Amino acid sequence: MAMLLVKARELGDESVADMAQRTGISRSTLHRLATGTKQPSLGTLWTLRDAYSVRLDALVYDDPQTLGRSRLAGPRRVPATDRHRLRHRDGHAAG
């Protein structure tokens, strides 16, 4: 997302409100994406790609924060609510 913020500023979007107006994505969602508290959906990624003329893979892989976090953090923990859903999908326990 860091690269996206740079591109947005190059196009004159100085604030999250400017980005929201350009993309149609809510300010709260954009803020959570920028702070890393929310992962973007594929639809959100496509919208950002189109609005800022960036490669989709650049939004996903070229972010130094994402690359550093994935190499250093080890396995990600799945929240308890998601673990329950994964365990009971189709009536079978995930193994």
N, CA, C and O atoms as CSV, one atom per row, in Angstrom:
chain,resi,resn,atom,element,x,y,z
A,1,MET,N,N,0.811,-1.194,0.000
A,1,MET,CA,C,0.000,0.000,0.000
A,1,MET,C,C,0.856,1.259,0.000
A,1,MET,O,O,0.388,2.320,-0.413
A,2,ALA,N,N,2.088,1.163,0.450
A,2,ALA,CA,C,2.954,2.344,0.477
A,2,ALA,C,C,3.155,2.898,-0.930
A,2,ALA,O,O,3.116,4.111,-1.133
A,3,MET,N,N,3.371,2.012,-1.899
A,3,MET,CA,C,3.551,2.450,-3.285
A,3,MET,C,C,2.289,3.118,-3.797
A,3,MET,O,O,2.365,4.095,-4.542
A,4,LEU,N,N,1.137,2.611,-3.412
A,4,LEU,CA,C,-0.130,3.192,-3.840
A,4,LEU,C,C,-0.287,4.611,-3.304
A,4,LEU,O,O,-0.757,5.495,-4.020
A,5,LEU,N,N,0.100,4.834,-2.060
A,5,LEU,CA,C,-0.014,6.168,-1.476
A,5,LEU,C,C,0.872,7.168,-2.209
A,5,LEU,O,O,0.483,8.320,-2.401
A,6,VAL,N,N,2.056,6.733,-2.617
A,6,VAL,CA,C,2.951,7.598,-3.394
A,6,VAL,C,C,2.304,7.938,-4.733
A,6,VAL,O,O,2.296,9.099,-5.145
A,7,LYS,N,N,1.764,6.934,-5.409
A,7,LYS,CA,C,1.106,7.144,-6.702
A,7,LYS,C,C,-0.099,8.069,-6.551
A,7,LYS,O,O,-0.320,8.937,-7.396
A,8,ALA,N,N,-0.875,7.894,-5.489
A,8,ALA,CA,C,-2.040,8.750,-5.257
A,8,ALA,C,C,-1.611,10.207,-5.113
A,8,ALA,O,O,-2.247,11.105,-5.664
A,9,ARG,N,N,-0.535,10.434,-4.375
A,9,ARG,CA,C,-0.059,11.815,-4.193
A,9,ARG,C,C,0.448,12.402,-5.507
A,9,ARG,O,O,0.274,13.591,-5.771
A,10,GLU,N,N,1.079,11.558,-6.332
A,10,GLU,CA,C,1.537,12.032,-7.645
A,10,GLU,C,C,0.361,12.513,-8.494
A,10,GLU,O,O,0.509,13.433,-9.299
A,11,LEU,N,N,-0.802,11.895,-8.317
A,11,LEU,CA,C,-1.990,12.266,-9.083
A,11,LEU,C,C,-2.824,13.346,-8.402
A,11,LEU,O,O,-3.909,13.686,-8.873
A,12,GLY,N,N,-2.315,13.886,-7.290
A,12,GLY,CA,C,-2.988,14.990,-6.622
A,12,GLY,C,C,-3.890,14.601,-5.479
A,12,GLY,O,O,-4.545,15.466,-4.898
A,13,ASP,N,N,-3.948,13.326,-5.133
A,13,ASP,CA,C,-4.765,12.894,-4.001
A,13,ASP,C,C,-3.927,13.018,-2.735
A,13,ASP,O,O,-3.105,12.155,-2.430
A,14,GLU,N,N,-4.149,14.101,-2.009
A,14,GLU,CA,C,-3.349,14.393,-0.823
A,14,GLU,C,C,-3.925,13.791,0.455
A,14,GLU,O,O,-3.248,13.759,1.483
A,15,SER,N,N,-5.152,13.321,0.402
A,15,SER,CA,C,-5.773,12.801,1.619
A,15,SER,C,C,-6.564,11.538,1.311
A,15,SER,O,O,-6.812,11.205,0.153
A,16,VAL,N,N,-6.949,10.852,2.363
A,16,VAL,CA,C,-7.785,9.666,2.215
A,16,VAL,C,C,-9.123,10.065,1.592
A,16,VAL,O,O,-9.696,9.307,0.809
A,17,ALA,N,N,-9.620,11.253,1.937
A,17,ALA,CA,C,-10.881,11.731,1.347
A,17,ALA,C,C,-10.748,11.886,-0.166
A,17,ALA,O,O,-11.675,11.561,-0.908
A,18,ASP,N,N,-9.593,12.383,-0.625
A,18,ASP,CA,C,-9.354,12.499,-2.072
A,18,ASP,C,C,-9.348,11.127,-2.734
A,18,ASP,O,O,-9.917,10.940,-3.810
A,19,MET,N,N,-8.697,10.170,-2.079
A,19,MET,CA,C,-8.643,8.810,-2.626
A,19,MET,C,C,-10.035,8.190,-2.655
A,19,MET,O,O,-10.390,7.502,-3.612
A,20,ALA,N,N,-10.822,8.431,-1.610
A,20,ALA,CA,C,-12.179,7.891,-1.549
A,20,ALA,C,C,-13.031,8.461,-2.673
A,20,ALA,O,O,-13.818,7.741,-3.288
A,21,GLN,N,N,-12.875,9.748,-2.940
A,21,GLN,CA,C,-13.638,10.373,-4.009
A,21,GLN,C,C,-13.247,9.792,-5.370
A,21,GLN,O,O,-14.114,9.557,-6.211
A,22,ARG,N,N,-11.978,9.565,-5.590
A,22,ARG,CA,C,-11.508,9.029,-6.871
A,22,ARG,C,C,-11.945,7.575,-7.069
A,22,ARG,O,O,-12.312,7.185,-8.177
A,23,THR,N,N,-11.907,6.774,-6.004
A,23,THR,CA,C,-12.099,5.335,-6.142
A,23,THR,C,C,-13.501,4.840,-5.806
A,23,THR,O,O,-13.919,3.789,-6.290
A,24,GLY,N,N,-14.228,5.588,-4.981
A,24,GLY,CA,C,-15.515,5.118,-4.513
A,24,GLY,C,C,-15.396,4.169,-3.327
A,24,GLY,O,O,-16.398,3.616,-2.875
A,25,ILE,N,N,-14.190,3.976,-2.823
A,25,ILE,CA,C,-13.943,3.145,-1.644
A,25,ILE,C,C,-14.061,4.049,-0.421
A,25,ILE,O,O,-13.574,5.179,-0.427
A,26,SER,N,N,-14.709,3.547,0.622
A,26,SER,CA,C,-14.940,4.395,1.791
A,26,SER,C,C,-13.625,4.843,2.432
A,26,SER,O,O,-12.605,4.160,2.348
A,27,ARG,N,N,-13.683,6.004,3.071
A,27,ARG,CA,C,-12.505,6.532,3.761
A,27,ARG,C,C,-12.039,5.593,4.858
A,27,ARG,O,O,-10.837,5.408,5.047
A,28,SER,N,N,-12.984,4.996,5.587
A,28,SER,CA,C,-12.585,4.104,6.679
A,28,SER,C,C,-11.861,2.874,6.142
A,28,SER,O,O,-10.879,2.429,6.736
A,29,THR,N,N,-12.330,2.325,5.035
A,29,THR,CA,C,-11.647,1.173,4.433
A,29,THR,C,C,-10.258,1.558,3.965
A,29,THR,O,O,-9.296,0.832,4.219
A,30,LEU,N,N,-10.137,2.689,3.287
A,30,LEU,CA,C,-8.815,3.136,2.817
A,30,LEU,C,C,-7.859,3.377,3.986
A,30,LEU,O,O,-6.677,3.039,3.911
A,31,HIS,N,N,-8.373,3.955,5.050
A,31,HIS,CA,C,-7.536,4.203,6.227
A,31,HIS,C,C,-7.040,2.882,6.818
A,31,HIS,O,O,-5.860,2.750,7.144
A,32,ARG,N,N,-7.941,1.905,6.957
A,32,ARG,CA,C,-7.538,0.602,7.507
A,32,ARG,C,C,-6.548,-0.116,6.585
A,32,ARG,O,O,-5.642,-0.799,7.062
A,33,LEU,N,N,-6.715,0.033,5.286
A,33,LEU,CA,C,-5.752,-0.560,4.350
A,33,LEU,C,C,-4.381,0.091,4.514
A,33,LEU,O,O,-3.357,-0.593,4.530
A,34,ALA,N,N,-4.371,1.411,4.635
A,34,ALA,CA,C,-3.107,2.144,4.753
A,34,ALA,C,C,-2.370,1.814,6.048
A,34,ALA,O,O,-1.139,1.790,6.073
A,35,THR,N,N,-3.116,1.560,7.121
A,35,THR,CA,C,-2.472,1.246,8.396
A,35,THR,C,C,-2.174,-0.238,8.548
A,35,THR,O,O,-1.507,-0.645,9.499
A,36,GLY,N,N,-2.662,-1.045,7.618
A,36,GLY,CA,C,-2.384,-2.471,7.658
A,36,GLY,C,C,-3.310,-3.253,8.574
A,36,GLY,O,O,-3.043,-4.420,8.864
A,37,THR,N,N,-4.395,-2.636,9.037
A,37,THR,CA,C,-5.333,-3.354,9.902
A,37,THR,C,C,-6.396,-4.097,9.106
A,37,THR,O,O,-7.210,-4.819,9.683
A,38,LYS,N,N,-6.399,-3.930,7.794
A,38,LYS,CA,C,-7.355,-4.614,6.919
A,38,LYS,C,C,-6.633,-5.052,5.659
A,38,LYS,O,O,-5.820,-4.315,5.100
A,39,GLN,N,N,-6.943,-6.258,5.225
A,39,GLN,CA,C,-6.411,-6.752,3.961
A,39,GLN,C,C,-7.425,-6.436,2.869
A,39,GLN,O,O,-8.625,-6.608,3.081
A,40,PRO,N,N,-6.969,-5.977,1.704
A,40,PRO,CA,C,-7.909,-5.617,0.644
A,40,PRO,C,C,-8.524,-6.846,-0.014
A,40,PRO,O,O,-7.874,-7.881,-0.159
A,41,SER,N,N,-9.780,-6.714,-0.408
A,41,SER,CA,C,-10.418,-7.761,-1.198
A,41,SER,C,C,-9.906,-7.648,-2.631
A,41,SER,O,O,-9.289,-6.650,-3.002
A,42,LEU,N,N,-10.165,-8.663,-3.418
A,42,LEU,CA,C,-9.757,-8.617,-4.821
A,42,LEU,C,C,-10.461,-7.473,-5.546
A,42,LEU,O,O,-9.858,-6.796,-6.379
A,43,GLY,N,N,-11.731,-7.260,-5.228
A,43,GLY,CA,C,-12.466,-6.156,-5.841
A,43,GLY,C,C,-11.858,-4.803,-5.514
A,43,GLY,O,O,-11.771,-3.931,-6.379
A,44,THR,N,N,-11.437,-4.626,-4.272
A,44,THR,CA,C,-10.785,-3.378,-3.868
A,44,THR,C,C,-9.467,-3.202,-4.603
A,44,THR,O,O,-9.150,-2.104,-5.062
A,45,LEU,N,N,-8.696,-4.283,-4.717
A,45,LEU,CA,C,-7.432,-4.205,-5.450
A,45,LEU,C,C,-7.654,-3.804,-6.908
A,45,LEU,O,O,-6.916,-2.976,-7.443
A,46,TRP,N,N,-8.660,-4.384,-7.548
A,46,TRP,CA,C,-8.956,-4.034,-8.944
A,46,TRP,C,C,-9.344,-2.566,-9.059
A,46,TRP,O,O,-8.911,-1.879,-9.985
A,47,THR,N,N,-10.159,-2.081,-8.123
A,47,THR,CA,C,-10.577,-0.680,-8.147
A,47,THR,C,C,-9.370,0.241,-8.001
A,47,THR,O,O,-9.245,1.223,-8.733
A,48,LEU,N,N,-8.489,-0.071,-7.066
A,48,LEU,CA,C,-7.283,0.744,-6.863
A,48,LEU,C,C,-6.372,0.681,-8.084
A,48,LEU,O,O,-5.800,1.691,-8.494
A,49,ARG,N,N,-6.242,-0.498,-8.655
A,49,ARG,CA,C,-5.419,-0.665,-9.856
A,49,ARG,C,C,-5.926,0.232,-10.979
A,49,ARG,O,O,-5.142,0.926,-11.626
A,50,ASP,N,N,-7.233,0.218,-11.208
A,50,ASP,CA,C,-7.806,1.030,-12.280
A,50,ASP,C,C,-7.700,2.528,-11.993
A,50,ASP,O,O,-7.402,3.316,-12.891
A,51,ALA,N,N,-7.942,2.915,-10.747
A,51,ALA,CA,C,-7.947,4.343,-10.398
A,51,ALA,C,C,-6.564,4.967,-10.486
A,51,ALA,O,O,-6.429,6.140,-10.834
A,52,TYR,N,N,-5.526,4.178,-10.168
A,52,TYR,CA,C,-4.180,4.741,-10.101
A,52,TYR,C,C,-3.217,4.177,-11.141
A,52,TYR,O,O,-2.020,4.461,-11.098
A,53,SER,N,N,-3.732,3.384,-12.071
A,53,SER,CA,C,-2.913,2.833,-13.159
A,53,SER,C,C,-1.652,2.150,-12.648
A,53,SER,O,O,-0.545,2.422,-13.113
A,54,VAL,N,N,-1.845,1.261,-11.685
A,54,VAL,CA,C,-0.733,0.484,-11.146
A,54,VAL,C,C,-0.995,-0.991,-11.419
A,54,VAL,O,O,-2.143,-1.408,-11.572
A,55,ARG,N,N,0.065,-1.768,-11.478
A,55,ARG,CA,C,-0.072,-3.206,-11.700
A,55,ARG,C,C,-0.671,-3.847,-10.455
A,55,ARG,O,O,-0.344,-3.466,-9.331
A,56,LEU,N,N,-1.537,-4.808,-10.660
A,56,LEU,CA,C,-2.164,-5.504,-9.549
A,56,LEU,C,C,-1.118,-6.198,-8.676
A,56,LEU,O,O,-1.208,-6.164,-7.449
A,57,ASP,N,N,-0.132,-6.824,-9.305
A,57,ASP,CA,C,0.901,-7.502,-8.516
A,57,ASP,C,C,1.716,-6.511,-7.703
A,57,ASP,O,O,2.232,-6.869,-6.644
A,58,ALA,N,N,1.847,-5.273,-8.171
A,58,ALA,CA,C,2.580,-4.260,-7.400
A,58,ALA,C,C,1.825,-3.917,-6.117
A,58,ALA,O,O,2.439,-3.642,-5.086
A,59,LEU,N,N,0.499,-3.932,-6.182
A,59,LEU,CA,C,-0.286,-3.658,-4.978
A,59,LEU,C,C,-0.142,-4.774,-3.954
A,59,LEU,O,O,-0.237,-4.534,-2.750
A,60,VAL,N,N,0.085,-5.986,-4.426
A,60,VAL,CA,C,0.136,-7.132,-3.531
A,60,VAL,C,C,1.554,-7.443,-3.073
A,60,VAL,O,O,1.772,-7.714,-1.892
A,61,TYR,N,N,2.528,-7.409,-3.988
A,61,TYR,CA,C,3.855,-7.934,-3.681
A,61,TYR,C,C,4.964,-6.906,-3.532
A,61,TYR,O,O,5.953,-7.189,-2.857
A,62,ASP,N,N,4.850,-5.745,-4.120
A,62,ASP,CA,C,5.977,-4.816,-4.139
A,62,ASP,C,C,6.040,-3.902,-2.930
A,62,ASP,O,O,6.896,-3.020,-2.878
A,63,ASP,N,N,5.173,-4.084,-1.972
A,63,ASP,CA,C,5.157,-3.237,-0.789
A,63,ASP,C,C,6.210,-3.720,0.203
A,63,ASP,O,O,6.098,-4.841,0.701
A,64,PRO,N,N,7.229,-2.915,0.510
A,64,PRO,CA,C,8.286,-3.351,1.424
A,64,PRO,C,C,7.752,-3.768,2.790
A,64,PRO,O,O,8.296,-4.690,3.398
A,65,GLN,N,N,6.701,-3.115,3.289
A,65,GLN,CA,C,6.145,-3.493,4.586
A,65,GLN,C,C,5.573,-4.901,4.529
A,65,GLN,O,O,5.781,-5.691,5.450
A,66,THR,N,N,4.858,-5.222,3.466
A,66,THR,CA,C,4.269,-6.547,3.322
A,66,THR,C,C,5.353,-7.592,3.164
A,66,THR,O,O,5.291,-8.647,3.795
A,67,LEU,N,N,6.349,-7.316,2.331
A,67,LEU,CA,C,7.430,-8.278,2.120
A,67,LEU,C,C,8.197,-8.523,3.407
A,67,LEU,O,O,8.499,-9.671,3.733
A,68,GLY,N,N,8.519,-7.469,4.146
A,68,GLY,CA,C,9.260,-7.614,5.386
A,68,GLY,C,C,8.463,-8.366,6.437
A,68,GLY,O,O,9.012,-9.202,7.156
A,69,ARG,N,N,7.189,-8.078,6.530
A,69,ARG,CA,C,6.341,-8.727,7.515
A,69,ARG,C,C,6.198,-10.214,7.199
A,69,ARG,O,O,6.212,-11.039,8.112
A,70,SER,N,N,6.060,-10.566,5.921
A,70,SER,CA,C,5.849,-11.971,5.583
A,70,SER,C,C,7.115,-12.790,5.794
A,70,SER,O,O,7.027,-13.969,6.136
A,71,ARG,N,N,8.279,-12.204,5.603
A,71,ARG,CA,C,9.525,-12.941,5.795
A,71,ARG,C,C,9.898,-13.074,7.259
A,71,ARG,O,O,10.471,-14.086,7.661
A,72,LEU,N,N,9.582,-12.071,8.059
A,72,LEU,CA,C,10.034,-12.042,9.439
A,72,LEU,C,C,9.013,-12.578,10.434
A,72,LEU,O,O,9.396,-13.067,11.497
A,73,ALA,N,N,7.750,-12.500,10.122
A,73,ALA,CA,C,6.724,-12.783,11.119
A,73,ALA,C,C,6.447,-14.262,11.330
A,73,ALA,O,O,5.889,-14.627,12.365
A,74,GLY,N,N,6.801,-15.099,10.421
A,74,GLY,CA,C,6.464,-16.509,10.549
A,74,GLY,C,C,5.007,-16.728,10.188
A,74,GLY,O,O,4.381,-15.870,9.567
A,75,PRO,N,N,4.466,-17.877,10.576
A,75,PRO,CA,C,3.075,-18.163,10.214
A,75,PRO,C,C,2.112,-17.177,10.864
A,75,PRO,O,O,2.290,-16.776,12.014
A,76,ARG,N,N,1.084,-16.795,10.101
A,76,ARG,CA,C,0.080,-15.884,10.643
A,76,ARG,C,C,-0.938,-16.679,11.441
A,76,ARG,O,O,-1.320,-17.786,11.062
A,77,ARG,N,N,-1.368,-16.102,12.542
A,77,ARG,CA,C,-2.388,-16.743,13.361
A,77,ARG,C,C,-3.758,-16.462,12.757
A,77,ARG,O,O,-4.034,-15.354,12.297
A,78,VAL,N,N,-4.596,-17.466,12.766
A,78,VAL,CA,C,-5.962,-17.319,12.280
A,78,VAL,C,C,-6.847,-16.983,13.473
A,78,VAL,O,O,-6.808,-17.689,14.481
A,79,PRO,N,N,-7.653,-15.906,13.383
A,79,PRO,CA,C,-8.534,-15.554,14.496
A,79,PRO,C,C,-9.447,-16.722,14.859
A,79,PRO,O,O,-9.792,-17.537,14.003
A,80,ALA,N,N,-9.835,-16.797,16.133
A,80,ALA,CA,C,-10.646,-17.914,16.630
A,80,ALA,C,C,-11.931,-18.077,15.834
A,80,ALA,O,O,-12.348,-19.203,15.564
A,81,THR,N,N,-12.563,-16.980,15.456
A,81,THR,CA,C,-13.817,-17.093,14.701
A,81,THR,C,C,-13.580,-17.746,13.357
A,81,THR,O,O,-14.416,-18.525,12.899
A,82,ASP,N,N,-12.460,-17.451,12.711
A,82,ASP,CA,C,-12.144,-18.064,11.423
A,82,ASP,C,C,-11.726,-19.522,11.595
A,82,ASP,O,O,-12.043,-20.359,10.749
A,83,ARG,N,N,-11.017,-19.834,12.682
A,83,ARG,CA,C,-10.623,-21.227,12.929
A,83,ARG,C,C,-11.868,-22.090,13.070
A,83,ARG,O,O,-11.932,-23.189,12.520
A,84,HIS,N,N,-12.860,-21.591,13.808
A,84,HIS,CA,C,-14.098,-22.340,13.990
A,84,HIS,C,C,-14.775,-22.576,12.639
A,84,HIS,O,O,-15.220,-23.686,12.346
A,85,ARG,N,N,-14.848,-21.526,11.824
A,85,ARG,CA,C,-15.489,-21.637,10.514
A,85,ARG,C,C,-14.732,-22.612,9.630
A,85,ARG,O,O,-15.348,-23.409,8.923
A,86,LEU,N,N,-13.404,-22.562,9.658
A,86,LEU,CA,C,-12.598,-23.462,8.841
A,86,LEU,C,C,-12.743,-24.907,9.303
A,86,LEU,O,O,-12.796,-25.821,8.480
A,87,ARG,N,N,-12.805,-25.116,10.607
A,87,ARG,CA,C,-12.931,-26.472,11.141
A,87,ARG,C,C,-14.255,-27.111,10.757
A,87,ARG,O,O,-14.330,-28.322,10.548
A,88,HIS,N,N,-15.291,-26.302,10.664
A,88,HIS,CA,C,-16.617,-26.856,10.473
A,88,HIS,C,C,-17.168,-26.649,9.068
A,88,HIS,O,O,-18.366,-26.820,8.842
A,89,ARG,N,N,-16.321,-26.291,8.140
A,89,ARG,CA,C,-16.744,-26.142,6.752
A,89,ARG,C,C,-17.184,-27.500,6.222
A,89,ARG,O,O,-16.466,-28.489,6.363
A,90,ASP,N,N,-18.340,-27.545,5.626
A,90,ASP,CA,C,-18.897,-28.763,5.032
A,90,ASP,C,C,-18.993,-29.910,6.025
A,90,ASP,O,O,-19.052,-31.068,5.612
A,91,GLY,N,N,-19.012,-29.622,7.325
A,91,GLY,CA,C,-19.177,-30.670,8.312
A,91,GLY,C,C,-17.920,-31.479,8.586
A,91,GLY,O,O,-17.968,-32.455,9.334
A,92,HIS,N,N,-16.802,-31.093,7.995
A,92,HIS,CA,C,-15.539,-31.818,8.199
A,92,HIS,C,C,-14.567,-30.937,8.948
A,92,HIS,O,O,-14.533,-29.725,8.735
A,93,ALA,N,N,-13.795,-31.518,9.805
A,93,ALA,CA,C,-12.758,-30.767,10.533
A,93,ALA,C,C,-11.577,-30.558,9.612
A,93,ALA,O,O,-11.171,-31.467,8.887
A,94,ALA,N,N,-11.028,-29.357,9.643
A,94,ALA,CA,C,-9.814,-29.059,8.866
A,94,ALA,C,C,-8.631,-29.679,9.587
A,94,ALA,O,O,-8.549,-29.636,10.815
A,95,GLY,N,N,-7.734,-30.242,8.836
A,95,GLY,CA,C,-6.665,-30.929,9.518
A,95,GLY,C,C,-5.391,-30.387,9.219
A,95,GLY,O,O,-4.380,-30.870,9.728
